[in-house]
Amino acid sequence: MANHKSALKRIRSNNAKRLLNRYQAKTTRTFVKRLRNTTDKAEAQELFKTVSGMLDKLAKKNVIHKNKAANNKSKLARFVNTLAAA
């Protein structure tokens, strides 16, 4: 167990940040799945803007690695470009 007040506070703040990071990462994964299941190109393009911003935010805050974010965005961009215009 922690012996200092500052260590106890650090434990509390780490837990709060961990929960927020997990929530944001899970939300982003849900949006990625929603984009992957989309068949309409116009809707996919709008979702891609949202998802790419979410991935960038996660990478900026070091929740995910910046190369993972870039890799996901690249794959999603290729997916959106292969969709036929409806």
CORWOLIN-V812877 format. One record per run of one state. SS is the DSSP state (h for helix, s for strand, l for the rest). FROM is the first residue (numbers start at 1). LEN is the number of residues. Records with the same first field share a line. If there is no record, write none. Layout:
SS=FROM-LEN  FROM-LEN
This chain:
l=1-4  37-4  61-5  83-4
h=5-32  41-20  66-17
